[in-house]
């Protein structure tokens, strides 16, 4: 579990920090690149009858041999560009549909075309999935005690070897990892590197603030 503020260094979002930390946690093997699939919110008005419209975008992580802060800037640029492209394509697909089409048709077509430009896989790339979301604040109590954090149940689709999920609840963000044998041989070592990468980004943030002061 992380403190939310630890995942927002250098004015980054939790998702950007999570991507950067994961990039530095994956094994560095010559000739291997990693692609991460990130669910993002679909454009406003995509389907007015639902509130959780998602479109997947794919970002190829930059080489993690530099500093986490430098990689974070590059990841932010890549993610922003992919999100803008996916949303524009999804919006265009929706406008191209005939009025009155069933909602499930709108969702299916728009999701497909939004991710179409990201579906090319390279022989050296490993594809995995990262999800980051904020759990709604509720007044729920467990045996009379209010919950202090939320977490996801680790799941892997048949085609996935790794999923990483960051769930925010109040000031706490829980990272949950599920993996099959593959690029992640030692899951505990991967988690240790994840925590260390977040700490290094925090140190870079403190240095940045000191220079500004």
C-alpha positions as CSV (number, residue, x, y, z in Angstrom):
1,X,0.0,0.0,0.0
2,X,1.2,3.5,-0.9
3,X,0.3,6.9,0.4
4,X,-1.5,8.7,-2.4
5,X,0.9,11.7,-2.3
6,X,3.9,9.3,-2.9
7,X,2.3,8.4,-6.2
8,X,1.9,12.0,-7.4
9,X,5.5,13.3,-7.6
10,X,6.6,15.9,-10.2
11,X,2.9,16.8,-10.7
12,X,2.2,13.3,-12.2
13,X,-1.0,11.4,-12.1
14,X,-1.1,8.1,-10.2
15,X,-1.4,6.3,-13.6
16,X,1.8,8.0,-14.9
17,X,3.7,7.2,-11.7
18,X,2.5,3.6,-11.8
19,X,3.6,3.2,-15.5
20,X,7.0,4.6,-14.7
21,X,7.5,2.4,-11.6
22,X,6.5,-0.7,-13.5
23,X,8.8,0.2,-16.3
24,X,11.7,0.2,-13.9
25,X,10.5,-3.0,-12.2
26,X,10.4,-5.2,-15.2
27,X,13.5,-7.3,-16.0
28,X,15.9,-5.6,-18.3
29,X,16.7,-8.0,-21.1
30,X,18.5,-7.0,-24.2
31,X,16.3,-7.0,-27.2
32,X,13.1,-7.1,-25.2
33,X,10.6,-4.2,-25.1
34,X,7.4,-4.0,-23.1
35,X,3.9,-2.8,-24.1
36,X,1.4,-1.8,-21.5
37,X,-2.4,-1.8,-22.1
38,X,-4.1,1.0,-20.2
39,X,-7.9,1.3,-19.9
40,X,-8.9,5.0,-20.2
41,X,-12.2,6.8,-20.1
42,X,-13.9,7.1,-23.4
43,X,-14.9,10.5,-24.8
44,X,-17.8,12.4,-23.1
45,X,-21.1,11.5,-24.8
46,X,-19.7,8.2,-26.1
47,X,-22.7,6.5,-24.6
48,X,-24.9,8.8,-22.5
49,X,-26.7,5.9,-20.8
50,X,-23.5,4.6,-19.0
51,X,-20.8,6.3,-17.0
52,X,-18.0,3.8,-17.2
53,X,-17.1,3.7,-20.9
54,X,-13.5,2.5,-21.3
55,X,-11.2,2.3,-24.3
56,X,-7.9,0.5,-24.1
57,X,-4.7,2.3,-25.3
58,X,-1.3,0.7,-25.7
59,X,1.9,2.4,-24.7
60,X,5.4,1.0,-25.5
61,X,7.5,1.7,-22.4
62,X,10.8,3.6,-23.0
63,X,14.1,2.1,-22.2
64,X,14.5,2.1,-18.4
65,X,18.3,2.6,-18.4
66,X,18.0,6.3,-17.6
67,X,16.5,8.0,-14.6
68,X,12.9,7.4,-13.5
69,X,12.1,11.1,-13.7
70,X,13.3,11.3,-17.3
71,X,11.3,8.1,-18.2
72,X,8.3,9.6,-16.4
73,X,8.3,12.6,-18.7
74,X,8.5,10.4,-21.8
75,X,5.7,8.1,-20.5
76,X,3.5,11.1,-19.8
77,X,4.0,12.3,-23.4
78,X,3.3,8.8,-24.9
79,X,0.3,8.2,-22.8
80,X,-1.2,11.7,-23.6
81,X,-0.7,11.1,-27.3
82,X,-2.3,7.7,-27.3
83,X,-5.3,8.8,-25.2
84,X,-5.9,11.8,-27.5
85,X,-5.7,9.5,-30.6
86,X,-7.9,6.8,-29.1
87,X,-10.6,9.3,-28.0
88,X,-10.6,11.0,-31.4
89,X,-11.0,7.7,-33.2
90,X,-13.7,6.6,-30.8
91,X,-15.6,9.8,-31.2
92,X,-15.3,9.6,-35.0
93,X,-16.6,6.1,-35.0
94,X,-19.6,7.0,-33.0
95,X,-20.4,9.9,-35.3
96,X,-20.1,7.6,-38.3
97,X,-22.8,5.3,-36.9
98,X,-26.4,5.6,-37.8
99,X,-28.7,7.3,-35.3
100,X,-30.6,4.8,-33.2
101,X,-28.0,2.1,-33.3
102,X,-28.1,-0.2,-30.2
103,X,-25.7,0.9,-27.4
104,X,-23.8,-2.4,-27.5
105,X,-23.1,-1.8,-31.2
106,X,-21.8,1.7,-30.5
107,X,-19.5,0.4,-27.7
108,X,-18.2,-2.6,-29.7
109,X,-17.4,-0.6,-32.9
110,X,-15.9,2.3,-31.1
111,X,-13.7,0.2,-28.8
112,X,-12.4,-1.8,-31.8
113,X,-11.5,1.2,-33.9
114,X,-10.1,3.1,-31.0
115,X,-7.5,0.4,-30.3
116,X,-7.0,-0.7,-33.9
117,X,-3.9,1.5,-34.3
118,X,-2.4,0.0,-31.2
119,X,-2.8,-3.7,-32.0
120,X,0.4,-4.2,-33.8
121,X,2.7,-6.5,-31.7
122,X,6.4,-6.7,-32.2
123,X,8.3,-10.0,-31.7
124,X,10.4,-8.5,-28.9
125,X,7.5,-6.9,-27.1
126,X,5.7,-8.4,-24.1
127,X,2.1,-7.1,-23.6
128,X,0.7,-6.6,-20.1
129,X,-2.1,-4.6,-18.5
130,X,-2.1,-1.8,-16.0
131,X,-5.3,-0.4,-14.4
132,X,-5.5,2.6,-12.1
133,X,-8.7,3.9,-10.6
134,X,-10.2,5.6,-7.6
135,X,-12.7,3.6,-5.6
136,X,-15.8,5.7,-4.6
137,X,-15.8,7.0,-1.1
138,X,-18.7,5.4,0.7
139,X,-20.2,5.3,4.2
140,X,-19.9,1.5,4.3
141,X,-18.8,-0.1,7.5
142,X,-17.3,-3.6,8.1
143,X,-18.4,-4.9,11.5
144,X,-18.9,-1.3,12.6
145,X,-15.5,-0.1,11.4
146,X,-15.1,2.1,8.3
147,X,-12.8,0.7,5.6
148,X,-9.3,2.3,5.3
149,X,-8.4,0.9,1.8
150,X,-9.7,-0.9,-1.2
151,X,-8.1,-3.5,-3.4
152,X,-8.8,-5.5,-6.5
153,X,-8.9,-9.2,-7.0
154,X,-6.0,-10.2,-9.2
155,X,-7.2,-11.6,-12.5
156,X,-5.4,-12.7,-15.6
157,X,-7.1,-13.2,-19.0
158,X,-5.9,-16.3,-21.0
159,X,-3.7,-14.0,-23.1
160,X,-2.1,-12.1,-20.2
161,X,1.0,-13.0,-18.2
162,X,1.0,-9.9,-16.0
163,X,-1.6,-7.4,-14.6
164,X,-0.9,-4.6,-12.2
165,X,-3.8,-2.7,-10.6
166,X,-3.6,0.5,-8.5
167,X,-6.8,1.2,-6.5
168,X,-7.1,4.5,-4.6
169,X,-9.4,4.8,-1.6
170,X,-9.0,8.0,0.4
171,X,-5.3,8.7,1.1
172,X,-4.3,5.0,0.4
173,X,-3.5,3.4,-2.9
174,X,-3.2,-0.3,-3.1
175,X,-1.1,-2.0,-5.8
176,X,-2.1,-5.6,-6.7
177,X,-0.1,-7.8,-9.0
178,X,-1.0,-11.0,-10.7
179,X,1.5,-12.9,-12.9
180,X,2.1,-16.1,-14.7
181,X,5.6,-17.6,-15.4
182,X,7.2,-15.4,-18.0
183,X,9.1,-12.1,-17.8
184,X,8.4,-12.0,-14.0
185,X,10.4,-14.9,-12.4
186,X,10.5,-13.5,-8.9
187,X,7.3,-11.7,-8.0
188,X,8.6,-10.5,-4.6
189,X,11.7,-8.9,-6.3
190,X,9.4,-7.3,-8.8
191,X,7.3,-5.8,-6.0
192,X,10.4,-4.6,-4.2
193,X,11.6,-2.8,-7.3
194,X,8.2,-1.3,-7.7
195,X,8.4,0.2,-4.2
196,X,12.0,1.4,-4.8
197,X,11.0,3.1,-8.1
198,X,8.2,5.0,-6.4
199,X,10.6,6.1,-3.7
200,X,13.2,7.2,-6.3
201,X,10.5,9.3,-8.0
202,X,9.7,10.9,-4.7
203,X,13.3,11.7,-4.1
204,X,13.5,13.4,-7.5
205,X,10.4,15.4,-6.6
206,X,12.0,16.6,-3.4
207,X,15.1,17.6,-5.2
208,X,13.1,19.4,-7.8
209,X,11.1,21.3,-5.2
210,X,14.4,22.3,-3.4
211,X,15.8,23.7,-6.5
212,X,12.6,25.7,-7.1
213,X,12.8,27.1,-3.5
